[in-house]
Amino acid sequence: MQKEANLDQQQYVGPYRLEKTLGKGQTGLVKLGTNCVSGKRVAIKIINREKLSEIRNLKLWFDRKSTDREREREREIEREKERETERKRERERKRDRERKRERKREREKERERERERERKKEIWETGTRRQTEEHRTIEQERNTNFSDRELKQIKMAIENIR
């Protein structure tokens, strides 16, 4: 009979049989519990009904704080995304400026090559004109029947002019 009475006195919470009290705090008791199926021992906190409303209010307070922290994290993530976007834009502007400078250098090189071609063309045309003038002079000399000595003197005079 005592065993039956003892079984009736035992308390259960779900699959756990409550045993001795491990501790007592402001919000309730902590009891040793044993899983009836597996035999695993656990600590079970039993909250006092009177303290339950305080705990609910505290939970709401923590939930609000947690929500505030989440919002702050989201704002920080947004700010970081904006900073990264700005860094990307700055890198793009830098690349654009570098491309612009490169195009300008290429245009300058092309202008320099063009000036060099013009200079060479002018030199060539000047040389061609001189040769033509020399050729005319020699033809005139031949036509005027100068002596060899006189022709040499004329040629030297032309070379001195150059």
Accessible surface in RSA format (square Angstrom, percent):
REM  Atomic radii and reference values for relative SASA: ProtOr
REM  Chains: A
REM  Algorithm: Lee & Richards
REM  Probe-radius: 1.40
REM  Slices: 20
REM RES _ NUM      All-atoms   Total-Side   Main-Chain    Non-polar    All polar
REM                ABS   REL    ABS   REL    ABS   REL    ABS   REL    ABS   REL
RES MET A   1   190.90  98.9 148.03  98.0  42.88 102.1 134.36 114.2  56.54  74.9
RES GLN A   2   156.96  87.8 150.00 109.6   6.96  16.6  55.19 117.5 101.77  77.2
RES LYS A   3   169.72  82.8 166.78 102.3   2.93   7.0 112.15 100.9  57.57  61.3
RES GLU A   4   113.05  64.9 111.36  84.2   1.70   4.0  40.19  77.7  72.86  59.5
RES ALA A   5    48.65  44.7  42.39  65.4   6.25  14.2  47.82  67.3   0.83   2.2
RES ASN A   6    83.91  57.9  81.55  78.8   2.37   5.7  12.10  29.1  71.81  69.4
RES LEU A   7   110.52  61.6 101.64  72.7   8.88  22.3 101.82  71.5   8.71  23.4
RES ASP A   8   122.59  85.9  92.53  92.1  30.05  71.1  31.75  74.7  90.83  90.6
RES GLN A   9   138.25  77.3 114.07  83.4  24.18  57.6  43.07  91.7  95.18  72.2
RES GLN A  10    60.94  34.1  45.88  33.5  15.06  35.9  17.10  36.4  43.84  33.3
RES GLN A  11   108.33  60.6 102.63  75.0   5.70  13.6  31.65  67.4  76.68  58.2
RES TYR A  12   112.28  52.4  82.07  46.7  30.21  78.6  62.77  47.2  49.52  61.0
RES VAL A  13    70.83  46.6  66.48  60.2   4.35  10.5  70.39  61.2   0.44   1.2
RES GLY A  14    64.63  79.7   0.00   N/A  64.63  79.7  37.84 103.8  26.79  60.0
RES PRO A  15    72.15  52.6  61.58  56.1  10.57  38.4  71.76  59.2   0.39   2.4
RES TYR A  16    60.23  28.1  60.23  34.3   0.00   0.0  26.91  20.2  33.32  41.1
RES ARG A  17    70.25  29.5  70.25  35.8   0.00   0.0   2.99   4.1  67.26  40.8
RES LEU A  18    17.91  10.0   7.03   5.0  10.88  27.4   7.03   4.9  10.88  29.3
RES GLU A  19    55.25  31.7  37.52  28.4  17.72  42.2  32.22  62.3  23.03  18.8
RES LYS A  20   138.95  67.8 125.93  77.3  13.02  31.0  80.14  72.1  58.80  62.6
RES THR A  21    66.91  47.6  41.99  42.6  24.92  59.4  28.09  37.7  38.82  58.7
RES LEU A  22    89.55  49.9  52.74  37.7  36.81  92.5  55.90  39.3  33.65  90.6
RES GLY A  23    29.20  36.0   0.00   N/A  29.20  36.0  29.20  80.1   0.00   0.0
RES LYS A  24   176.46  86.1 137.52  84.4  38.93  92.7  81.70  73.5  94.76 100.9
RES GLY A  25    48.23  59.5   0.00   N/A  48.23  59.5  35.64  97.8  12.59  28.2
RES GLN A  26   161.55  90.3 141.01 103.1  20.54  48.9  51.36 109.3 110.19  83.6
RES THR A  27    37.21  26.5  36.66  37.2   0.55   1.3  33.03  44.4   4.18   6.3
RES GLY A  28    11.91  14.7   0.00   N/A  11.91  14.7   9.83  27.0   2.08   4.7
RES LEU A  29    55.98  31.2  55.86  40.0   0.12   0.3  55.86  39.2   0.12   0.3
RES VAL A  30    46.65  30.7  46.65  42.2   0.00   0.0  46.65  40.5   0.00   0.0
RES LYS A  31    36.65  17.9  36.65  22.5   0.00   0.0   6.69   6.0  29.96  31.9
RES LEU A  32    21.88  12.2  21.88  15.7   0.00   0.0  21.88  15.4   0.00   0.0
RES GLY A  33     0.00   0.0   0.00   N/A   0.00   0.0   0.00   0.0   0.00   0.0
RES THR A  34    16.01  11.4  16.01  16.2   0.00   0.0  15.46  20.8   0.55   0.8
RES ASN A  35    25.31  17.5  24.43  23.6   0.87   2.1   0.11   0.3  25.20  24.4
RES CYS A  36    69.09  52.3  34.82  38.8  34.27  80.5  29.61  75.0  39.48  42.6
RES VAL A  37   138.54  91.2 106.02  96.0  32.52  78.4 111.29  96.7  27.25  73.9
RES SER A  38    80.53  68.0  41.64  55.6  38.89  89.6  48.56 103.4  31.97  44.8
RES GLY A  39    43.07  53.1   0.00   N/A  43.07  53.1  26.17  71.8  16.90  37.8
RES LYS A  40   140.15  68.4 130.92  80.3   9.23  22.0  83.79  75.4  56.36  60.0
RES ARG A  41   148.94  62.5 125.94  64.2  23.01  54.8  47.94  65.5 101.01  61.2
RES VAL A  42    40.92  26.9  32.60  29.5   8.32  20.0  40.92  35.6   0.00   0.0
RES ALA A  43    71.25  65.5  39.97  61.7  31.28  71.2  40.13  56.5  31.12  82.4
RES ILE A  44    26.52  15.1  23.61  17.6   2.91   7.0  26.52  19.1   0.00   0.0
RES LYS A  45   123.78  60.4  98.36  60.3  25.42  60.5  50.36  45.3  73.41  78.2
RES ILE A  46    62.54  35.6  58.25  43.4   4.29  10.3  61.42  44.2   1.13   3.1
RES ILE A  47    71.97  41.0  50.13  37.3  21.84  52.6  50.13  36.1  21.84  59.3
RES ASN A  48    63.99  44.1  53.67  51.9  10.32  24.9  15.45  37.2  48.54  46.9
RES ARG A  49   211.38  88.8 196.83 100.3  14.55  34.6  70.58  96.5 140.80  85.3
RES GLU A  50   140.15  80.5 119.41  90.3  20.74  49.4  53.65 103.8  86.49  70.6
RES LYS A  51    65.54  32.0  65.54  40.2   0.00   0.0  23.70  21.3  41.85  44.6
RES LEU A  52    58.00  32.3  58.00  41.5   0.00   0.0  58.00  40.7   0.00   0.0
RES SER A  53    65.55  55.4  63.67  85.0   1.88   4.3  43.31  92.2  22.25  31.2
RES GLU A  54   100.97  58.0  94.85  71.8   6.12  14.6  40.46  78.3  60.52  49.4
RES ILE A  55    46.60  26.5  45.92  34.2   0.68   1.6  46.34  33.4   0.26   0.7
RES ARG A  56   141.78  59.5 140.24  71.5   1.54   3.7  47.82  65.4  93.96  56.9
RES ASN A  57    95.42  65.8  90.42  87.4   5.00  12.0  26.17  63.0  69.25  66.9
RES LEU A  58    96.14  53.5  92.74  66.3   3.40   8.5  95.51  67.1   0.62   1.7
RES LYS A  59   123.74  60.4 119.08  73.1   4.67  11.1  93.45  84.1  30.29  32.3
RES LEU A  60    99.78  55.6  99.29  71.0   0.50   1.2  99.31  69.7   0.47   1.3
RES TRP A  61   108.59  43.6 108.59  52.6   0.00   0.0  87.20  46.5  21.39  34.7
RES PHE A  62   104.17  52.1 103.43  64.1   0.74   1.9 103.60  62.8   0.57   1.6
RES ASP A  63    59.98  42.0  58.05  57.8   1.93   4.6  23.88  56.2  36.10  36.0
RES ARG A  64   141.18  59.3 139.13  70.9   2.06   4.9  69.72  95.3  71.47  43.3
RES LYS A  65    84.80  41.4  84.71  52.0   0.10   0.2  30.50  27.5  54.30  57.8
RES SER A  66    38.99  33.0  38.79  51.8   0.21   0.5  15.22  32.4  23.77  33.3
RES THR A  67    52.83  37.6  52.58  53.3   0.26   0.6  29.45  39.6  23.38  35.3
RES ASP A  68    67.23  47.1  64.11  63.8   3.12   7.4  25.40  59.8  41.82  41.7
RES ARG A  69   124.12  52.1 120.98  61.7   3.14   7.5  60.26  82.3  63.87  38.7
RES GLU A  70    83.37  47.9  82.35  62.3   1.02   2.4  18.13  35.1  65.24  53.3
RES ARG A  71   123.85  52.0 122.89  62.6   0.95   2.3  37.66  51.5  86.18  52.2
RES GLU A  72    77.14  44.3  77.14  58.4   0.00   0.0  44.62  86.3  32.52  26.6
RES ARG A  73   139.44  58.5 137.67  70.2   1.77   4.2  66.30  90.6  73.13  44.3
RES GLU A  74   106.99  61.4 104.85  79.3   2.14   5.1  39.33  76.1  67.66  55.2
RES ARG A  75   117.95  49.5 115.66  59.0   2.29   5.4  56.86  77.7  61.08  37.0
RES GLU A  76    73.97  42.5  73.97  56.0   0.00   0.0  42.81  82.8  31.15  25.4
RES ILE A  77    95.50  54.3  93.31  69.5   2.18   5.3  95.34  68.7   0.15   0.4
RES GLU A  78    88.80  51.0  88.80  67.2   0.00   0.0  37.89  73.3  50.91  41.6
RES ARG A  79    90.27  37.9  89.53  45.6   0.74   1.8  49.36  67.5  40.90  24.8
RES GLU A  80    75.77  43.5  75.77  57.3   0.00   0.0  44.40  85.9  31.37  25.6
RES LYS A  81   118.24  57.7 113.96  69.9   4.28  10.2  73.14  65.8  45.11  48.0
RES GLU A  82   111.20  63.8 104.54  79.1   6.66  15.9  42.80  82.8  68.40  55.8
RES ARG A  83   101.16  42.5  96.96  49.4   4.20  10.0  59.27  81.0  41.89  25.4
RES GLU A  84    62.28  35.8  62.28  47.1   0.00   0.0  33.69  65.2  28.59  23.3
RES THR A  85    55.25  39.3  54.68  55.4   0.57   1.4  30.52  41.0  24.73  37.4
RES GLU A  86    80.97  46.5  80.95  61.2   0.01   0.0  48.25  93.3  32.71  26.7
RES ARG A  87   101.72  42.7  98.27  50.1   3.45   8.2  59.44  81.2  42.28  25.6
RES LYS A  88   119.46  58.3 116.44  71.4   3.02   7.2  60.72  54.7  58.74  62.6
RES ARG A  89   132.04  55.4 128.37  65.4   3.67   8.7  40.01  54.7  92.02  55.8
RES GLU A  90    73.99  42.5  73.99  56.0   0.00   0.0  42.42  82.1  31.56  25.8
RES ARG A  91   107.36  45.1 105.33  53.7   2.02   4.8  56.75  77.6  50.61  30.7
RES GLU A  92    72.35  41.5  72.35  54.7   0.00   0.0  38.28  74.0  34.07  27.8
RES ARG A  93    99.37  41.7  97.81  49.9   1.56   3.7  57.33  78.4  42.04  25.5
RES LYS A  94   130.82  63.8 130.82  80.3   0.00   0.0  73.92  66.5  56.89  60.6
RES ARG A  95   112.38  47.2 109.47  55.8   2.91   6.9  53.53  73.2  58.85  35.7
RES ASP A  96    66.48  46.6  63.53  63.2   2.95   7.0  26.21  61.7  40.27  40.2
RES ARG A  97   106.54  44.7 104.70  53.4   1.84   4.4  55.00  75.2  51.54  31.2
RES GLU A  98    78.21  44.9  78.21  59.2   0.00   0.0  45.00  87.0  33.21  27.1
RES ARG A  99   114.14  47.9 110.80  56.5   3.34   8.0  48.67  66.5  65.47  39.7
RES LYS A 100   137.87  67.3 136.06  83.5   1.81   4.3  79.57  71.6  58.30  62.1
RES ARG A 101   112.89  47.4 110.66  56.4   2.22   5.3  53.90  73.7  58.99  35.8
RES GLU A 102    73.92  42.4  73.92  55.9   0.00   0.0  39.47  76.4  34.45  28.1
RES ARG A 103   123.98  52.1 122.03  62.2   1.95   4.6  58.51  80.0  65.47  39.7
RES LYS A 104   124.03  60.5 124.03  76.1   0.00   0.0  66.77  60.1  57.26  61.0
RES ARG A 105   102.92  43.2 100.28  51.1   2.64   6.3  59.26  81.0  43.66  26.5
RES GLU A 106    78.23  44.9  76.47  57.9   1.76   4.2  37.20  72.0  41.03  33.5
RES ARG A 107   119.90  50.3 116.70  59.5   3.19   7.6  57.38  78.4  62.52  37.9
RES GLU A 108    77.29  44.4  75.77  57.3   1.52   3.6  35.09  67.9  42.20  34.5
RES LYS A 109   106.67  52.0 102.44  62.9   4.23  10.1  61.69  55.5  44.98  47.9
RES GLU A 110    78.61  45.1  78.61  59.5   0.00   0.0  45.58  88.2  33.03  27.0
RES ARG A 111   113.55  47.7 110.33  56.2   3.22   7.7  46.23  63.2  67.32  40.8
RES GLU A 112    91.66  52.6  91.66  69.3   0.00   0.0  43.84  84.8  47.81  39.0
RES ARG A 113   110.23  46.3 106.91  54.5   3.32   7.9  58.51  80.0  51.71  31.3
RES GLU A 114    76.21  43.8  76.21  57.7   0.00   0.0  39.24  75.9  36.97  30.2
RES ARG A 115   127.51  53.5 122.27  62.3   5.24  12.5  71.42  97.6  56.09  34.0
RES GLU A 116    56.11  32.2  54.54  41.3   1.57   3.7  31.34  60.6  24.77  20.2
RES ARG A 117   117.49  49.3 112.18  57.2   5.31  12.7  69.68  95.2  47.81  29.0
RES GLU A 118    91.61  52.6  89.10  67.4   2.51   6.0  35.81  69.3  55.80  45.6
RES ARG A 119   123.27  51.8 118.93  60.6   4.33  10.3  65.28  89.2  57.99  35.1
RES LYS A 120   123.59  60.3 119.31  73.2   4.28  10.2  68.23  61.4  55.36  59.0
RES LYS A 121   116.16  56.7 109.39  67.1   6.77  16.1  62.81  56.5  53.36  56.8
RES GLU A 122   112.40  64.5 110.93  83.9   1.46   3.5  27.49  53.2  84.90  69.3
RES ILE A 123   100.77  57.3  97.03  72.3   3.74   9.0  99.18  71.4   1.59   4.3
RES TRP A 124   173.33  69.6 166.24  80.5   7.10  16.7 144.67  77.1  28.67  46.5
RES GLU A 125    65.68  37.7  63.75  48.2   1.93   4.6  18.62  36.0  47.06  38.4
RES THR A 126    41.24  29.3  41.18  41.7   0.06   0.2  32.37  43.5   8.88  13.4
RES GLY A 127    27.50  33.9   0.00   N/A  27.50  33.9  26.68  73.2   0.82   1.8
RES THR A 128    52.02  37.0  50.43  51.1   1.59   3.8  46.22  62.1   5.80   8.8
RES ARG A 129   133.24  55.9 131.84  67.2   1.40   3.3  62.55  85.5  70.69  42.8
RES ARG A 130   116.20  48.8 115.26  58.8   0.95   2.3  23.44  32.0  92.76  56.2
RES GLN A 131   124.42  69.6 120.21  87.9   4.21  10.0  36.12  76.9  88.31  67.0
RES THR A 132    54.34  38.7  49.74  50.4   4.60  11.0  37.91  50.9  16.43  24.8
RES GLU A 133    96.57  55.4  94.57  71.5   2.00   4.8  31.83  61.6  64.73  52.9
RES GLU A 134    39.66  22.8  38.65  29.2   1.01   2.4  11.42  22.1  28.24  23.1
RES HIS A 135   111.79  61.1 109.51  76.1   2.28   5.8  70.16  72.3  41.64  48.4
RES ARG A 136   140.58  59.0 139.21  71.0   1.37   3.3  49.21  67.3  91.37  55.4
RES THR A 137    35.84  25.5  35.44  35.9   0.40   0.9  17.37  23.3  18.46  27.9
RES ILE A 138    50.80  28.9  50.80  37.8   0.00   0.0  50.80  36.6   0.00   0.0
RES GLU A 139    62.80  36.1  62.80  47.5   0.00   0.0  24.31  47.0  38.49  31.4
RES GLN A 140   111.03  62.1 109.52  80.0   1.50   3.6  35.90  76.4  75.13  57.0
RES GLU A 141     4.35   2.5   4.06   3.1   0.28   0.7   3.65   7.1   0.70   0.6
RES ARG A 142   152.76  64.1 134.66  68.6  18.10  43.1  49.02  67.0 103.74  62.9
RES ASN A 143   114.68  79.1  87.85  84.9  26.82  64.6  27.70  66.7  86.98  84.1
RES THR A 144    77.41  55.1  51.51  52.2  25.90  61.7  58.43  78.5  18.98  28.7
RES ASN A 145   132.73  91.5 102.62  99.2  30.10  72.5  32.56  78.4 100.16  96.8
RES PHE A 146    79.82  39.9  64.21  39.8  15.61  40.6  64.48  39.1  15.34  43.9
RES SER A 147    59.29  50.1  46.65  62.3  12.64  29.1  52.48 111.8   6.81   9.5
RES ASP A 148   110.83  77.6 104.66 104.2   6.16  14.6  31.41  73.9  79.42  79.2
RES ARG A 149   172.24  72.3 167.37  85.3   4.88  11.6  64.10  87.6 108.14  65.5
RES GLU A 150    73.42  42.2  72.94  55.2   0.48   1.2  20.23  39.1  53.19  43.4
RES LEU A 151    34.95  19.5  34.95  25.0   0.00   0.0  34.95  24.5   0.00   0.0
RES LYS A 152   140.06  68.3 138.72  85.1   1.34   3.2  83.13  74.8  56.93  60.6
RES GLN A 153    96.43  53.9  90.18  65.9   6.25  14.9  37.15  79.1  59.28  45.0
RES ILE A 154    46.80  26.6  44.59  33.2   2.21   5.3  46.78  33.7   0.02   0.1
RES LYS A 155    97.19  47.4  95.65  58.7   1.53   3.7  41.00  36.9  56.18  59.8
RES MET A 156   123.73  64.1 121.84  80.6   1.89   4.5  97.68  83.1  26.05  34.5
RES ALA A 157    49.63  45.6  43.87  67.7   5.76  13.1  48.39  68.1   1.25   3.3
RES ILE A 158    34.73  19.8  34.57  25.8   0.16   0.4  34.57  24.9   0.16   0.4
RES GLU A 159   112.91  64.8  99.54  75.3  13.37  31.8  24.84  48.0  88.06  71.9
RES ASN A 160   124.29  85.7  92.50  89.4  31.79  76.5  29.71  71.5  94.58  91.4
RES ILE A 161   145.61  82.9 115.58  86.1  30.03  72.4 122.56  88.3  23.05  62.6
RES ARG A 162   134.15  56.3  77.84  39.7  56.30 134.1  44.38  60.6  89.77  54.4
END  Absolute sums over single chains surface
CHAIN  1 A    14866.9      13538.3       1328.6       7826.4       7040.5
END  Absolute sums over all chains
TOTAL         14866.9      13538.3       1328.6       7826.4       7040.5
